[in-house]
Amino acid sequence: AVREGIPFVVAATLIATVAATWRRWAGWAGLVFTVWVAWFFRDPDRDCPAVEGTLYSPADGLVTAVDEVDSSWHLTGRATRVVIFLSPLDVHVNRAPVNADLVARRQEPGRALPAFLVAGAGENARQLLGFNARMPHPSPGNDGAVPIVVVQIVGFLVRRIVTWRWPGETVRAGDRLGMLRFGSRTDLLAPAGTVEVLVRPGNRVVGGITPVARFIRH
């Protein structure tokens, strides 16, 4: 389990104990809630296939949009975006989508609108992680470095983003990046025209396991 969950589990246990002294059914309800809180902070080990040139899902959840957007941080210009909504039932640990160097990290304040609203959640607080990945077959004169951005976005129930990685670190596909609490959203951005998207809205994805895109060979 993720260590960030310990205070929540302790608090839920205390509430369940107090509730049990009041009514038996309240104690049982508190116990169920405590088990759910502990389960929410689960952090299963994952063995990422790490196929060269493949980008894997940075989160567990439901793909709610695949589109192109304008990007002005780390990745500048048009970007292909995969939007993943995490419900309170999903694993909330985010993972690196590809072997890459983490070169930038940025926090942006904002609101906490429901994360499943693709447009509305654009106003939500977020943390951006900027990576430089390597295209497997770069064209002559190109060093093959490709900017990739993972965006951790708060949702209606989320008030904190936890990140365990800092600029200067090198990550492998599937490595843990951090976590979001109690329902949120994770976006993956790559330069438009550099990747072929392998998922579509409505698909379920598993962080560090499901291929969501692959670099286009030029």
C-alpha angles and dihedrals in degrees: 000000000000113000091226087071096061096088090049093049091048092049092048090049092052091049091049091050093051091045091053091058089056103043131354093225090051089054091052091048089050090050092052090049091050091052090049092051091051090047092049091060093053117136111194120196112249130197104211114207089221095198109185113260094016126118115209129206112277091209147021114253148071124320104233101172143012112190148124122266139172113261124196103173124076089324105056123194130016116355135190108232132199113194119204123189117207116206122203087262096059128090104262100204112115120217138200111265096209144001103284150134116260103225105163142024128188137178122209122191120223147124132308105236120159106293094221090068099092095194099035094047088064086085094053126110112264148169121226124206116197119205135181109217127183122245106224096224109029120187119249111287092019118107090208097240110149123188113231125183128200113194120200108200128189121232137202093286098033122092102162139046116204119203125184099185132079135195111278095044124114117220135193124220108280096023115140115259103176140285145264125218129241105337127342145132140269124197127198118203130189130169110279111256096025099085141046111219114228100190136058136200112294095034119125115226135192120216114250092003112061116074108227101173144357133209116259113238111234 
